Amino acid sequence: MTYELVLTTRDLHETSGSEGSLFLRKTFDTGKVLLMSEDGGSAKSYAAIAAVGIFGGGVLLAVPLLVLLVVLLVIIFGGFGVLLAPLIALLGDGGDTGDISADEISAVVQGDGKGEFDVTSVAVDLVEPIQRAGQLCPEIGPVVIAAQLEQASNFDNGLIGPAGEQGIAQLPPAVFTQFGEDDDGDGDISALDDEDAIMTLGRFNCSLAGQLKNLVIDGDGDAELLSLTLAAVKAGVDPVREAGAVPSTAEIQSYVNGVRARFPKFQGLVTEN
């Protein structure tokens, strides 16, 4: 099995292992790397979609290749050469992309998150609150909300975080105090109530996006604003403003790219049989 390496960067070193695995080592300043099979990127199933941490001198990645294609997409924001996204959305040999190409998947991952939400990609009782939260402002759509929830808790509404975060959205207690409302009408405002938590996440996102609009000058404005907003979810507005971009810390880069890498799933482009 051979591979085509398309890059907009430098100092890349690549070695291929057996047919069942690929090893990639790279160092770079800025750019993106797209790794695909020699058929040009069209495939019937994915083994994995992976985003990995890149630190200064490089990092070694080993990704199993189960079927025809592995797409490795590394998105670098704001000129920083530091990325950490621990997401490996492993679909095994049952994953299916239909006739969707690697380029289309790449565009969705790097886009504004406003694609059509696949209502079959989440539990039935979560569809309505996710749709409502994704309609609170034009900057944040339901696909983004769903991706954030999976990134934060894997939809576990009983999860308790290390800093007191609770429920499906895993928002800090101070954020929930500021933005939380009784959205499910049960007389209680609780981070453990899915609807309350999801709508609170939507309001928080919209508040952050509104505060960061002035940082977007040109280019793909909607996608850039989304990245800044996602960064502010983790870092707060001030560090994002100071950087003028997504801050280069591993935690923030991990969150932004982890959320983005889930967009294809919630647009129904990557499904499990």
C-alpha positions in Angstrom: 0.0 0.0 0.0 1.4 3.4 -1.0 0.4 6.9 0.1 0.4 10.4 -1.3 1.6 13.1 1.1 0.3 16.6 0.3 1.8 19.3 2.4 2.1 23.1 2.8 4.9 23.0 5.3 8.6 21.9 5.6 10.9 19.5 7.3 8.7 16.5 7.0 10.0 13.0 7.5 7.8 10.0 6.7 8.3 6.3 6.9 5.8 3.6 6.1 5.5 0.4 8.1 3.6 -2.7 7.2 0.4 -2.6 5.2 -1.4 -2.5 8.6 0.2 0.6 10.0 1.7 3.9 9.1 4.4 5.8 11.1 4.7 9.5 10.6 7.3 11.8 12.1 7.3 15.5 11.3 8.4 19.0 12.4 7.2 22.2 10.9 6.5 25.9 11.3 2.9 26.2 10.0 0.7 24.5 7.5 -1.3 21.3 7.2 -0.7 17.8 6.2 -3.1 15.6 4.4 -2.3 11.9 4.2 -4.3 9.7 1.9 -4.3 6.5 -0.1 -3.0 6.5 -3.6 -6.6 6.4 -5.1 -6.8 10.1 -4.5 -8.9 10.1 -1.4 -12.2 8.5 -2.4 -13.0 5.6 -0.1 -15.8 3.4 1.1 -14.7 3.2 4.7 -12.4 4.9 7.3 -10.1 3.2 9.7 -9.6 6.4 11.6 -9.7 10.2 11.5 -6.9 11.3 13.7 -5.5 14.6 14.9 -2.3 14.4 16.9 0.0 16.6 19.0 2.9 18.2 17.3 5.6 19.6 19.6 8.7 21.5 18.4 11.0 18.7 17.4 8.3 16.3 16.3 6.2 13.4 17.4 5.7 9.9 16.3 2.2 8.7 15.2 1.2 5.1 14.7 -2.3 4.7 13.2 -3.8 1.4 12.2 -5.0 1.1 8.7 -8.0 -1.3 8.7 -9.5 -0.7 5.2 -8.7 1.7 2.4 -8.0 5.1 3.8 -6.6 7.1 6.7 -6.9 10.8 6.6 -4.6 12.7 8.9 -5.6 16.3 9.1 -3.5 18.7 11.1 -5.0 22.2 11.4 -2.7 25.0 12.5 -4.3 28.2 13.8 -2.9 31.7 13.9 0.6 30.8 12.7 1.4 28.6 15.7 3.2 25.3 15.2 1.8 23.6 18.3 -1.1 21.3 18.0 -2.6 18.8 20.4 -5.8 17.0 19.5 -6.2 13.6 21.2 -9.2 12.7 19.2 -9.0 9.4 17.4 -12.4 8.7 16.0 -11.9 5.1 15.3 -14.6 3.6 13.2 -12.9 0.2 12.7 -13.8 -1.8 9.7 -17.5 -0.9 10.0 -17.0 2.8 9.2 -18.5 4.2 6.0 -18.1 7.5 4.2 -20.1 6.5 1.1 -18.7 8.5 -1.8 -17.4 11.4 0.3 -13.8 12.3 -0.6 -11.0 13.1 1.7 -11.1 16.7 0.4 -14.7 17.0 1.4 -14.0 15.7 4.9 -11.1 18.1 5.2 -13.3 21.0 4.2 -15.9 20.1 6.8 -13.3 19.8 9.6 -11.8 23.2 8.7 -15.1 24.9 8.1 -17.6 27.0 10.0 -19.6 24.1 11.5 -22.8 25.2 9.9 -23.5 22.1 7.8 -26.8 20.3 8.2 -27.1 18.5 11.5 -27.7 14.7 11.2 -30.4 14.1 13.8 -29.7 10.4 13.8 -26.1 11.0 15.1 -27.3 11.6 18.7 -29.9 10.2 21.1 -33.5 11.1 20.2 -34.0 13.1 23.4 -31.0 15.3 22.7 -32.0 16.3 19.1 -34.4 19.2 20.1 -32.2 20.9 22.7 -29.1 20.6 20.4 -31.1 22.2 17.5 -32.4 24.9 19.8 -29.0 25.7 21.2 -27.6 25.8 17.6 -30.2 28.5 16.7 -29.4 31.0 19.4 -27.0 33.0 17.2 -25.8 32.7 13.6 -22.2 31.9 14.6 -22.9 28.6 16.2 -24.8 25.7 14.6 -26.2 22.4 16.0 -23.2 20.5 14.6 -20.8 22.5 16.7 -23.0 22.0 19.8 -23.1 18.2 19.3 -19.4 18.1 18.7 -18.7 20.0 21.9 -20.9 17.7 23.9 -19.2 14.6 22.7 -15.8 16.2 23.2 -16.6 17.3 26.7 -18.4 14.2 28.1 -19.2 11.7 25.4 -22.8 12.6 26.2 -22.5 11.4 29.8 -24.9 13.5 31.8 -23.7 12.1 35.1 -20.0 13.0 34.6 -18.3 15.1 37.3 -15.2 17.0 36.2 -12.0 17.7 38.2 -12.9 21.3 38.8 -16.6 20.9 39.6 -17.9 20.6 36.1 -21.1 18.6 35.9 -23.2 16.9 33.3 -23.2 16.6 29.6 -21.7 20.0 28.8 -19.0 20.0 31.5 -19.1 23.8 31.9 -17.3 25.4 34.8 -19.7 26.2 37.7 -19.1 29.9 37.3 -20.2 29.7 33.6 -23.3 27.8 34.5 -24.2 30.3 37.2 -23.9 33.1 34.7 -25.7 31.6 31.7 -27.8 28.8 33.1 -31.6 29.0 32.9 -34.5 26.6 33.6 -34.8 25.6 30.0 -36.6 22.3 30.6 -39.2 24.0 32.8 -38.9 21.7 35.8 -38.4 24.5 38.3 -34.7 23.8 38.7 -31.6 25.1 37.0 -29.2 22.2 36.9 -26.1 21.3 35.0 -27.2 17.7 35.3 -30.4 18.4 33.3 -29.5 17.9 29.7 -31.7 20.6 28.3 -30.5 23.2 30.8 -26.9 22.2 30.2 -27.1 22.2 26.4 -28.9 25.6 26.2 -26.4 27.1 28.6 -23.6 25.9 26.4 -25.3 27.6 23.4 -25.7 30.9 25.3 -22.0 30.8 26.4 -20.8 30.1 22.9 -22.8 33.0 21.5 -21.6 35.4 24.2 -18.0 34.5 23.4 -18.5 34.8 19.6 -20.0 38.2 20.1 -17.0 39.4 22.1 -14.5 38.1 19.6 -16.0 39.3 16.3 -13.6 42.2 16.1 -10.6 39.9 15.8 -11.8 38.5 12.5 -10.5 40.8 9.7 -10.3 38.8 6.5 -10.0 35.3 5.2 -12.6 32.7 6.0 -14.3 34.8 8.7 -16.9 32.4 10.0 -14.5 29.5 10.3 -11.9 31.7 12.0 -14.5 33.1 14.4 -15.6 29.6 15.3 -12.0 28.6 16.1 -11.6 31.7 18.3 -14.8 31.0 20.1 -13.9 27.4 20.8 -10.6 28.5 22.1 -12.3 31.0 24.4 -14.5 28.2 25.8 -11.3 26.7 27.3 -9.1 29.8 27.7 -11.4 32.7 28.2 -11.7 35.7 26.0 -8.7 37.7 27.3 -6.0 35.1 26.3 -7.6 34.8 22.9 -7.6 38.6 22.4 -4.0 38.8 23.6 -2.9 36.1 21.1 -5.0 37.5 18.3 -5.6 33.9 17.4 -6.1 30.5 19.0 -3.5 30.3 21.8 -0.7 27.8 21.2 -1.1 25.8 24.4 -1.7 22.1 24.1 -4.9 22.1 26.0 -6.6 24.8 23.9 -5.4 23.4 20.6 -6.6 20.0 21.7 -10.0 21.2 22.5 -10.5 23.3 19.3 -9.3 20.5 17.0 -11.0 17.8 18.9 -14.3 19.5 18.4 -13.6 20.2 14.7 -12.6 16.7 14.0 -16.1 15.6 15.1 -18.0 17.7 12.5 -18.1 15.0 9.8 -19.8 12.6 12.2 -22.5 15.1 13.2 -23.1 16.1 9.5 -23.7 12.4 8.7 -20.6 12.2 6.5 -18.9 9.5 8.6 -21.2 6.8 9.9 -21.0 3.5 11.6 -22.8 0.5 10.1 
